């Protein structure tokens, strides 16, 4: 199964992708994790990406398309994967189609997880990250504050610049301007399926699983 999780920042794509990867025994590919690791390592790619992320802008296509193309060609992804955070622009979606054709992949299922923007702003501005292990925590769900230590490794916590409220608002505007056309692109191909992302993690997971199981069943008829 080839799956794309689509939706605005903060709708829960990353959380659901990790659950689904375990459930369906397929690989989870997060371009966000790849870029954050590059930033942590101080690579040229990471430095370039950081400049855009700090002001709430999308990382340019040329920075991440090559990473995705190289990754999907690896044997570990032949049996299935979940793309989380890609494609984010229309050119990326078009390039991804070319990659799929080159690798003889079936067309993907594209799940659009949607949540009201007020909820997204509350979710993202509530997050803290560990400087050491990069794990992300929620003040509401995990009870941590900026002055606490990481629950997993004891490292210092901080709030990423792109998780602060002003940056989140800008990120959502960028999403509306650049990423909404991707939704229309997949709608025209009858590949897009909407999933309500409001609710507890397990509730949203159940919605996604029920939809995917139906899609897989219909595909195998």
Secondary structure, 3 states (H helix, E strand, C coil): CEEEEECCCCCCHHHHHHHHHHHHCCEEEEHHHHHHHHHHHCCHHHHHHHHHHHCCCCCCHHHHHHHHHHHHCCHHHCCCEEEECCCCCHHHHHHHHHHHHHCCCCCCEEEEEECCHHHHHHHHCCEEEECCCCCEEEHHHHCCCCCCECCCCCCEEECCHHHCHHHHHHHHHHHHHHHHHHHHHHHHCCCEEEEECCCCHHHHHHHHHHHHHHHHHHHCC
